[in-house]
Amino acid sequence: MTSPRRLRLQCALAASAALALAACAPPAPVVVPDAALVPSALSARTAVGGEGLPEEMVPGLEGVSLGGRAPDVYGRWFAWPGHPGFAEAQRGVVTAAARDFAAAARGQASGVAELNVQPALTAASPEAVAVRLTQYSSLGGDAGSSYTTVWFQPGRGSLDTRALFRSGAAWEDFRGLVAEVLGQHPDVLPEAVGDLDDALLDSLNFDAAGNGQVEFDDGSVAPSTAGAVVAAVPSAALLPLLGDAGVAARAAGMAPSPVAGPAGDGNREDDGGAGGASSSSGGAASLGGAVDAALGAGPVDCAVELCVALTFDDGPGPHTAALLDHLGSHDARASFFVVGPHAARHPGLLRRAAAEGHEIGNHTWSHRALTALGADGVGRELGRTADAVAAATGTAPTLMRPPYGADDDAVNRLAHTPVVLWDVDSRDLELRDAARIADAAVESVRPGSIVLLHDVQAETVAAVPRILERLGAEGYRFVTVSELLASQAPRAGVAYEHGPRH
């Protein structure tokens, strides 16, 4: 005999697929609708939102990142001024993933070990905002992605999937609906459907029709070879189960709308800070006079002078304007290897850096280890960032730095520019203390050194005045990488760790 709960679930599914309501009247049997009658019952990963909504829909939204090496870890999430809980919830997901991955990697003898976490804005309204975190990991020959969606409501804070439902009973009904939909897929493992753990339901989003889309981690409910599994729960069945928070979340996913904020909060066109180029500045021609002024006495011959190149990865970000102020006060030039989303978000900072004589290099779009990608993947990673830099400054990058310094002959050839590594690692991501970062950088510098730093970290930016003062007192000139390597006539496809030694 069919239980009342199961009959209720079946009727909801049938109604959502426009089946005859008479089919729900007992004692006539009811079956789960055919997949063709359930909208997007199991769909590709792109159905959940791909790269997400424009970040400008949430004024002031700012990308934040952390990184590390051995194992290679890069994680990015969003901060929202005035809503610290929004960033903390995402940061918790990223740091937990990084901690677990590092622990697993410690037992890894060899091979690529990489964790990369990327955020996407999947819902936005004054009542609810959602960020979907995609965690790609590769370890010991196994690679795959997992997903977590963090919901946030101003005044209520961050919410997990379960908090969107009106009661514990409604949550159990939702779990049953998901299991019904999953059961239609021939590749889904029966034991996964029969014992659907709550932790597997931590990424729920909504499509334009109001259907709930639950995205499952690779290999969690089906063999990894089956690809992405997204179970779509029909809107008519889902809506009665949602609480007030869930109804607001569903509306924000179905029909995203900009979140109101102070005038100008969402505008990143003129974010250069003190001394920044105005938003009307565009292209190399309009920057020419400013660059000439910044270069002052003209080119430096690093074959005979004491030169060092300070390089900053992963920006631009909230601390880059202050860094440019520090560099300017010491007549120092530097090279910035930018990641694509941050470059696209802060064109004004790129224009300012270029106007003040600094160099903008390519550090890929999503900070993936390029050695793990094919030619097409490398091309996309570099091409998208090159386009973002060119759109901001009028000039495409002429240098590339591979994330984690992971390069090989194939990657270097595909760069089509000189490849820049380093011989001094400030260890700023590890040390996280301005004095210790300055010590680590200064003590290892030799003539011609290329120093690795990260302008996304406040402690690093705080260390820069100490580095400039101490190396300046030793007679060093602070130059861009291109200036440092000029006497060596750097060639495309060749990697360089330092400039001339003397």
C-alpha positions as CSV (number, residue, x, y, z in Angstrom):
1,M,0.0,0.0,0.0
2,T,1.3,3.4,-1.0
3,S,2.0,5.6,2.1
4,P,0.3,9.0,2.3
5,R,3.7,10.8,2.2
6,R,4.8,9.0,-0.9
7,L,1.4,9.6,-2.6
8,R,1.7,13.3,-1.8
9,L,5.2,13.4,-3.4
10,Q,4.0,11.6,-6.5
11,C,1.0,13.8,-6.9
12,A,3.1,16.9,-6.6
13,L,5.4,15.6,-9.4
14,A,2.5,14.7,-11.5
15,A,0.8,18.1,-11.1
16,S,4.0,19.9,-12.0
17,A,4.2,18.0,-15.2
18,A,0.6,18.9,-16.0
19,L,-0.6,15.3,-15.7
20,A,-4.2,14.6,-15.0
21,L,-5.1,15.4,-11.5
22,A,-7.5,12.4,-11.5
23,A,-4.4,10.2,-11.4
24,C,-3.8,11.3,-7.8
25,A,-7.1,10.1,-6.5
26,P,-6.6,6.9,-4.5
27,P,-6.6,4.0,-5.0
28,A,-5.5,4.4,-8.6
29,P,-1.7,3.9,-8.8
30,V,0.5,6.8,-9.7
31,V,4.0,6.6,-11.2
32,V,6.8,9.1,-11.2
33,P,6.5,11.1,-14.5
34,D,8.7,10.3,-17.4
35,A,11.8,12.4,-17.5
36,A,10.5,14.2,-20.7
37,L,7.6,15.5,-18.6
38,V,9.7,16.9,-15.8
39,P,11.5,20.1,-16.7
40,S,15.2,19.5,-16.9
41,A,15.0,16.4,-14.7
42,L,18.7,15.8,-15.0
43,S,20.7,18.4,-16.8
44,A,24.2,19.6,-17.5
45,R,26.2,21.7,-15.1
46,T,25.6,24.8,-17.2
47,A,22.0,24.7,-16.2
48,V,22.9,25.8,-12.7
49,G,24.2,29.1,-13.9
50,G,27.7,28.6,-15.4
51,E,29.8,31.6,-14.4
52,G,26.8,33.3,-12.8
53,L,25.2,36.7,-12.8
54,P,27.1,40.0,-13.3
55,E,28.8,40.9,-10.0
56,E,27.6,44.5,-10.5
57,M,24.1,43.3,-9.5
58,V,25.3,43.5,-5.8
59,P,26.9,47.0,-5.3
60,G,30.3,46.8,-3.7
61,L,30.8,43.1,-4.2
62,E,34.5,42.4,-4.1
63,G,36.5,39.3,-5.0
64,V,38.7,38.0,-2.2
65,S,41.2,35.2,-2.6
66,L,43.7,33.0,-0.8
67,G,46.5,30.9,-2.1
68,G,49.2,28.5,-1.2
69,R,51.8,26.2,-2.7
70,A,52.7,22.6,-2.1
71,P,50.0,21.7,-2.5
72,D,48.7,24.2,-5.0
73,V,45.7,25.9,-3.6
74,Y,43.7,28.9,-4.9
75,G,40.4,29.9,-3.5
76,R,38.2,32.9,-4.4
77,W,35.0,34.2,-2.8
78,F,33.0,37.4,-2.5
79,A,32.9,40.1,0.2
80,W,30.0,42.4,0.5
81,P,30.6,45.7,2.5
82,G,28.4,46.0,5.5
83,H,27.6,42.2,5.5
84,P,30.6,40.4,7.1
85,G,28.6,37.2,7.5
86,F,28.3,36.9,3.8
87,A,32.0,36.6,3.2
88,E,32.6,34.5,6.4
89,A,30.2,31.8,5.2
90,Q,32.0,31.5,1.9
91,R,35.4,31.7,3.5
92,G,34.5,28.9,5.8
93,V,33.7,26.7,2.8
94,V,37.0,27.6,1.0
95,T,39.2,27.2,4.1
96,A,37.6,23.9,5.0
97,A,38.2,22.6,1.5
98,A,41.8,23.8,1.6
99,R,42.4,22.2,5.0
100,D,41.0,18.9,3.9
101,F,42.8,19.0,0.6
102,A,46.1,19.7,2.3
103,A,45.7,16.8,4.6
104,A,44.9,14.5,1.7
105,A,47.9,15.8,-0.3
106,R,50.3,15.1,2.5
107,G,50.0,11.4,1.7
108,Q,50.5,12.0,-2.0
109,A,53.9,10.8,-3.2
110,S,53.9,12.5,-6.6
111,G,51.8,13.9,-9.4
112,V,49.7,17.1,-9.7
113,A,47.9,18.2,-6.5
114,E,45.7,21.2,-7.1
115,L,42.6,22.7,-5.5
116,N,40.8,25.6,-7.2
117,V,37.7,27.2,-5.8
118,Q,35.7,29.7,-7.9
119,P,32.5,31.7,-6.9
120,A,29.5,32.5,-9.1
121,L,26.7,34.8,-8.2
122,T,23.5,32.7,-8.9
123,A,20.7,34.8,-7.3
124,A,20.3,38.4,-6.4
125,S,17.5,40.6,-5.0
126,P,17.1,43.0,-2.0
127,E,15.8,40.0,-0.1
128,A,18.3,37.2,-1.0
129,V,21.7,36.7,-2.6
130,A,23.4,33.3,-3.4
131,V,26.9,32.4,-4.3
132,R,27.8,29.0,-5.8
133,L,31.3,27.8,-5.0
134,T,32.8,25.3,-7.4
135,Q,35.7,23.3,-5.9
136,Y,37.8,21.6,-8.5
137,S,40.5,19.2,-7.1
138,S,43.1,17.0,-8.6
139,L,45.0,14.6,-6.5
140,G,46.8,11.3,-7.3
141,G,45.3,11.0,-10.7
142,D,41.7,11.6,-9.5
143,A,40.1,14.8,-10.5
144,G,36.6,16.2,-10.0
145,S,34.4,19.1,-8.8
146,S,32.1,19.6,-5.8
147,Y,29.6,22.4,-5.2
148,T,28.2,24.4,-2.4
149,T,25.7,27.2,-2.6
150,V,25.7,29.8,0.2
151,W,22.5,31.8,0.6
152,F,22.4,35.1,2.4
153,Q,19.6,37.3,3.5
154,P,20.3,40.8,4.9
155,G,19.1,40.9,8.5
156,R,19.2,37.0,8.8
157,G,22.7,36.2,7.7
158,S,23.9,33.1,5.8
159,L,21.6,30.2,5.2
160,D,22.3,26.6,4.2
161,T,19.9,24.6,2.0
162,R,17.8,23.2,4.9
163,A,17.1,26.7,6.3
164,L,15.1,27.5,3.1
165,F,12.4,25.0,4.1
166,R,9.4,25.7,6.3
167,S,9.8,22.7,8.6
168,G,11.6,19.4,9.2
169,A,8.8,17.6,7.6
170,A,9.0,19.8,4.5
171,W,12.7,19.1,4.3
172,E,12.0,15.3,4.4
173,D,9.5,15.8,1.6
174,F,12.1,17.7,-0.4
175,R,14.6,14.9,0.1
176,G,12.0,12.5,-1.2
177,L,11.4,14.5,-4.3
178,V,15.1,14.7,-5.1
179,A,15.3,10.9,-4.6
180,E,12.4,10.4,-7.0
181,V,14.0,12.5,-9.7
182,L,17.4,10.9,-9.2
183,G,15.8,7.5,-9.5
184,Q,15.0,8.2,-13.2
185,H,18.7,8.3,-14.2
186,P,20.2,5.0,-15.3
187,D,23.6,5.9,-14.0
188,V,22.6,7.0,-10.5
189,L,23.6,4.4,-7.9
190,P,20.5,2.9,-6.2
191,E,22.3,3.0,-2.8
192,A,22.8,6.7,-3.2
193,V,19.1,7.3,-3.8
194,G,18.1,5.0,-0.9
195,D,20.4,6.8,1.5
196,L,20.5,10.4,0.4
197,D,22.7,12.2,2.9
198,D,21.8,15.8,3.8
199,A,25.4,16.9,3.0
200,L,24.8,16.0,-0.7
201,L,22.0,18.6,-0.9
202,D,24.2,21.6,-0.1
203,S,23.9,23.2,-3.5
204,L,20.4,24.3,-4.4
205,N,19.6,26.9,-6.9
206,F,16.5,27.9,-8.9
207,D,16.0,28.3,-12.6
208,A,13.9,30.9,-14.5
209,A,10.8,28.7,-14.1
210,G,11.2,28.3,-10.3
211,N,12.4,24.7,-10.5
212,G,14.9,23.7,-7.8
213,Q,18.2,22.5,-9.2
214,V,20.3,20.4,-6.8
215,E,23.8,19.9,-8.1
216,F,25.7,16.9,-6.9
217,D,29.4,16.5,-6.3
218,D,31.2,14.5,-9.0
219,G,31.0,10.8,-8.2
220,S,28.7,11.3,-5.2
221,V,25.5,9.7,-6.6
222,A,26.8,8.3,-9.9
223,P,30.1,7.1,-11.3
224,S,32.4,10.0,-12.2
225,T,32.2,8.9,-15.8
226,A,28.5,9.8,-15.8
227,G,29.4,13.5,-15.8
228,A,27.6,16.3,-13.8
229,V,24.3,15.3,-12.2
230,V,21.8,18.0,-11.5
231,A,18.4,17.0,-10.2
232,A,15.6,19.4,-11.0
233,V,12.7,19.4,-8.6
234,P,9.6,20.8,-10.3
235,S,8.4,24.2,-9.1
236,A,4.8,23.1,-8.3
237,A,6.1,20.4,-6.0
238,L,8.8,22.5,-4.4
239,L,7.0,25.8,-3.7
240,P,4.7,24.5,-1.0
241,L,7.7,23.2,1.0
242,L,9.6,26.4,1.2
243,G,9.5,28.8,4.1
244,D,9.7,32.6,3.9
245,A,13.5,32.4,3.4
246,G,13.1,29.8,0.6
247,V,10.3,31.8,-1.2
248,A,12.6,34.9,-1.2
249,A,15.5,32.8,-2.4
250,R,13.5,31.2,-5.2
251,A,12.3,34.6,-6.4
252,A,15.9,35.9,-6.4
253,G,17.0,33.0,-8.5
254,M,14.0,33.0,-10.9
255,A,14.1,36.8,-11.7
256,P,17.4,38.3,-10.4
257,S,17.2,42.0,-9.7
258,P,19.9,44.5,-8.7
259,V,20.4,45.1,-5.0
260,A,20.0,48.8,-4.2
261,G,23.0,50.6,-2.8
262,P,24.6,54.0,-2.5
263,A,25.1,55.8,-5.8
264,G,28.3,54.6,-7.4
265,D,28.8,51.5,-5.3
266,G,28.6,49.2,-8.3
267,N,30.8,51.3,-10.5
268,R,34.4,50.1,-10.8
269,E,35.3,52.3,-13.8
270,D,37.0,54.9,-11.6
271,D,38.5,52.9,-8.8
272,G,42.1,53.9,-9.0
273,G,42.2,55.6,-5.7
274,A,44.5,58.6,-5.1
275,G,46.3,59.6,-8.2
276,G,44.3,57.2,-10.4
277,A,43.5,57.7,-14.0
278,S,39.9,58.9,-14.6
279,S,37.3,56.7,-16.1
280,S,37.6,58.6,-19.3
281,S,41.2,57.5,-19.7
282,G,41.3,54.8,-22.4
283,G,44.0,53.1,-24.4
284,A,47.8,53.4,-24.6
285,A,47.7,56.7,-26.6
286,S,45.9,58.6,-23.8
287,L,48.3,57.2,-21.2
288,G,51.4,58.1,-23.1
289,G,52.1,61.4,-21.4
290,A,51.5,60.0,-17.9
291,V,53.8,57.0,-18.6
292,D,56.6,59.3,-19.8
293,A,56.3,61.4,-16.7
294,A,56.4,58.3,-14.5
295,L,59.5,57.0,-16.2
296,G,61.2,60.2,-15.4
297,A,64.9,59.9,-16.2
298,G,64.3,57.3,-18.9
299,P,65.2,53.6,-19.2
300,V,67.4,51.8,-16.6
301,D,70.3,49.7,-17.8
302,C,70.1,46.7,-15.5
303,A,73.2,45.1,-17.1
304,V,75.2,47.7,-15.1
305,E,72.9,49.0,-12.4
306,L,71.6,47.3,-9.3
307,C,68.0,46.3,-10.3
308,V,65.3,44.4,-8.7
309,A,61.7,43.6,-10.0
310,L,58.9,43.5,-7.5
311,T,56.0,41.4,-8.9
312,F,52.5,41.2,-7.5
313,D,50.2,38.3,-8.3
314,D,46.4,37.6,-8.1
315,G,45.1,41.2,-8.1
316,P,44.0,43.8,-8.5
317,G,42.0,44.1,-5.3
318,P,41.1,46.1,-2.3
319,H,44.7,46.9,-1.3
320,T,46.1,47.6,-4.8
321,A,45.4,51.4,-4.7
322,A,47.4,51.7,-1.4
323,L,50.2,49.7,-2.9
324,L,50.3,52.1,-5.9
325,D,50.6,54.9,-3.4
326,H,53.6,53.2,-1.7
327,L,55.3,52.6,-5.0
328,G,54.7,56.1,-6.2
329,S,56.1,57.7,-3.0
330,H,59.4,55.8,-3.7
331,D,59.6,56.4,-7.4
332,A,59.4,52.6,-7.8
333,R,58.0,50.6,-10.7
334,A,56.7,47.1,-10.5
335,S,54.9,44.4,-12.5
336,F,51.4,43.2,-11.8
337,F,50.3,39.7,-12.9
338,V,46.6,39.9,-12.8
339,V,43.8,37.3,-12.8
340,G,41.0,37.9,-15.2
341,P,37.9,38.4,-13.0
342,H,39.7,40.9,-10.8
343,A,41.1,42.7,-13.9
344,A,37.6,42.9,-15.4
345,R,36.2,44.2,-12.1
346,H,38.8,46.9,-11.6
347,P,39.7,48.5,-15.0
348,G,40.4,51.8,-13.2
349,L,43.2,50.3,-11.2
350,L,44.8,48.8,-14.2
351,R,44.7,52.1,-16.0
352,R,46.2,53.9,-13.0
353,A,49.0,51.3,-12.7
354,A,49.8,51.6,-16.4
355,A,49.7,55.4,-16.3
356,E,52.2,55.4,-13.4
357,G,54.7,53.3,-15.3
358,H,53.9,49.8,-14.0
359,E,53.6,46.7,-16.1
360,I,50.5,44.5,-16.4
361,G,51.1,40.8,-17.0
362,N,48.8,37.8,-17.6
363,H,48.2,35.4,-14.7
364,T,45.3,33.5,-16.3
365,W,41.5,33.8,-15.8
366,S,40.8,31.3,-13.0
367,H,44.3,30.5,-11.6
368,R,44.3,26.9,-12.8
369,A,47.6,25.0,-13.1
370,L,48.2,25.3,-16.8
371,T,50.2,22.1,-17.0
372,A,47.0,20.2,-16.2
373,L,45.1,21.8,-19.1
374,G,45.2,21.1,-22.8
375,A,46.0,23.6,-25.5
376,D,42.4,24.9,-25.7
377,G,42.2,25.3,-22.0
378,V,45.5,27.2,-21.8
379,G,44.3,29.4,-24.7
380,R,41.1,30.3,-23.0
381,E,42.7,31.0,-19.6
382,L,45.2,33.4,-21.2
383,G,43.0,34.8,-23.9
384,R,40.2,36.0,-21.6
385,T,42.6,37.8,-19.3
386,A,44.4,39.4,-22.2
387,D,41.1,40.7,-23.4
388,A,40.2,42.1,-20.0
389,V,43.6,43.9,-19.7
390,A,43.4,45.2,-23.2
391,A,39.9,46.5,-22.6
392,A,41.1,48.5,-19.6
393,T,44.5,49.7,-20.8
394,G,44.4,49.5,-24.6
395,T,47.3,47.1,-24.6
396,A,47.4,43.3,-24.2
397,P,49.9,41.8,-21.7
398,T,53.3,41.0,-23.1
399,L,54.4,38.8,-20.2
400,M,52.8,35.7,-18.6
401,R,53.2,34.1,-15.2
402,P,51.8,30.6,-14.8
403,P,49.9,30.0,-11.5
404,Y,52.0,28.3,-8.9
405,G,55.0,28.7,-11.3
406,A,53.8,25.5,-12.9
407,D,55.1,25.6,-16.5
408,D,56.5,23.1,-19.0
409,D,57.6,23.4,-22.6
410,A,54.1,23.1,-24.0
411,V,52.7,25.8,-21.7
412,N,55.6,28.1,-22.4
413,R,55.0,27.8,-26.2
414,L,51.3,28.4,-25.8
415,A,52.0,31.6,-23.9
416,H,53.2,33.4,-27.0
417,T,55.1,35.8,-24.7
418,P,58.1,35.5,-22.4
419,V,57.2,33.5,-19.2
420,V,58.1,35.1,-15.9
421,L,59.0,33.0,-12.8
422,W,61.0,34.2,-9.8
423,D,64.1,33.6,-7.8
424,V,62.9,35.2,-4.5
425,D,59.7,34.0,-2.8
426,S,58.6,36.4,-0.1
427,R,56.5,33.6,1.4
428,D,53.9,36.2,2.1
429,L,50.9,33.8,1.7
430,E,52.5,31.7,4.4
431,L,54.0,34.3,6.8
432,R,51.1,36.8,6.8
433,D,53.1,39.3,8.8
434,A,54.5,42.5,7.3
435,A,57.8,42.5,9.2
436,R,58.5,38.8,8.4
437,I,57.5,39.2,4.8
438,A,59.9,42.2,4.4
439,D,62.7,40.2,5.9
440,A,62.1,37.2,3.7
441,A,62.0,39.3,0.6
442,V,65.0,41.6,1.3
443,E,67.4,38.9,2.7
444,S,67.3,36.8,-0.5
445,V,67.5,39.6,-3.1
446,R,70.5,39.7,-5.4
447,P,71.1,42.0,-8.4
448,G,68.6,41.0,-11.1
449,S,66.2,39.3,-8.7
450,I,62.5,38.9,-9.4
451,V,60.5,38.9,-6.2
452,L,57.2,37.1,-5.8
453,L,54.5,39.0,-3.8
454,H,50.7,39.2,-3.7
455,D,48.8,42.5,-3.6
456,V,45.5,40.8,-2.6
457,Q,46.9,40.4,1.0
458,A,46.9,43.4,3.3
459,E,50.1,42.3,5.2
460,T,52.0,42.1,1.9
461,V,51.1,45.7,1.0
462,A,52.0,46.8,4.5
463,A,55.4,45.2,4.0
464,V,56.2,47.0,0.7
465,P,57.4,50.4,2.3
466,R,59.9,48.4,4.4
467,I,61.1,46.5,1.3
468,L,61.5,49.7,-0.7
469,E,63.3,51.5,2.1
470,R,65.8,48.7,2.8
471,L,66.6,47.8,-0.7
472,G,66.6,51.5,-1.8
473,A,69.3,52.1,0.9
474,E,71.4,49.4,-0.7
475,G,71.3,51.2,-4.0
476,Y,68.7,49.1,-5.8
477,R,66.5,50.5,-8.6
478,F,62.9,49.2,-8.7
479,V,62.0,48.3,-12.3
480,T,59.5,46.3,-14.2
481,V,60.3,42.8,-15.4
482,S,60.6,44.0,-19.0
483,E,63.1,46.6,-17.9
484,L,65.0,44.0,-15.9
485,L,65.2,41.6,-18.8
486,A,65.8,44.2,-21.6
487,S,69.5,43.4,-22.0
488,Q,68.7,39.7,-22.4
489,A,66.2,40.3,-25.3
490,P,63.6,38.1,-23.8
491,R,61.9,35.7,-26.2
492,A,58.4,34.3,-26.4
493,G,58.1,30.8,-25.0
494,V,61.1,31.1,-22.8
495,A,60.9,31.2,-19.0
496,Y,63.0,33.6,-16.9
497,E,63.6,33.4,-13.2
498,H,65.9,36.5,-12.9
499,G,67.6,39.2,-14.8
500,P,71.3,40.0,-15.3
501,R,73.6,39.1,-12.4
502,H,76.6,41.3,-11.7
